[in-house]
Amino acid sequence: MTSKVEVLRALKLLFEHHKALDEKEVLEKQSQEQSQMKERLAALSAHVTELEEDLDTARKDLLKSEDVNVKLQRDV
């Protein structure tokens, strides 16, 4: 009987060890994916900032063009 109990304990420990390893592999994968998502988010954020700056420039150019048009219409 003792040997069966020892075998069962050993199997239980082995199972728990494999379970812990699997959880570690899962956590490492999630950590890697999280790092990639952070990098992607940073890149997208920088792109949004660039687009906002371009939009601001375009708005300023539009206002200048509108002013020029108003002045030209007055002259005509």
C-alpha positions in Angstrom: 0.0 0.0 0.0 2.8 2.4 0.9 4.3 2.3 -2.6 0.9 3.1 -4.2 0.5 6.1 -1.9 4.0 7.2 -2.8 3.4 6.8 -6.5 0.1 8.8 -6.2 1.9 11.6 -4.3 4.7 11.7 -6.8 2.1 11.8 -9.7 0.3 14.6 -7.9 3.5 16.6 -7.4 4.5 16.0 -11.0 1.0 17.2 -12.2 1.3 20.3 -10.0 4.8 21.0 -11.3 3.6 20.7 -14.9 0.6 22.9 -14.1 2.9 25.6 -12.7 5.1 25.4 -15.7 2.1 25.8 -18.0 0.9 28.8 -16.1 4.4 30.3 -16.3 4.4 29.8 -20.1 1.0 31.4 -20.3 2.1 34.4 -18.2 5.3 34.8 -20.3 3.2 34.8 -23.5 0.7 37.3 -22.1 3.6 39.5 -20.9 5.2 39.4 -24.4 1.8 40.3 -26.0 1.3 43.1 -23.6 4.8 44.5 -24.4 3.9 44.4 -28.1 0.6 46.1 -27.6 2.3 48.8 -25.6 4.8 49.4 -28.4 1.9 49.5 -30.9 0.0 51.9 -28.7 3.0 54.2 -28.5 3.4 54.1 -32.3 -0.3 54.9 -32.8 -0.2 57.6 -30.3 2.7 59.3 -32.0 0.9 59.0 -35.3 -2.2 60.6 -33.8 -0.1 63.5 -32.5 1.4 63.9 -36.0 -2.0 63.9 -37.5 -3.3 66.5 -35.0 -0.4 68.7 -35.8 -1.1 68.4 -39.6 -4.8 69.2 -38.9 -3.8 72.3 -36.9 -1.6 73.4 -39.8 -4.4 72.8 -42.3 -6.9 74.8 -40.2 -4.4 77.7 -40.0 -3.9 77.6 -43.8 -7.6 77.5 -44.3 -8.1 80.6 -42.2 -5.4 82.4 -44.1 -7.0 81.4 -47.4 -10.4 82.6 -46.3 -8.9 85.9 -45.2 -7.2 86.3 -48.6 -10.5 85.5 -50.4 -12.4 88.0 -48.3 -9.8 90.7 -49.2 -9.9 89.8 -52.9 -13.7 90.0 -53.0 -13.6 93.4 -51.4 -11.1 94.5 -54.1 -13.3 93.2 -56.9 
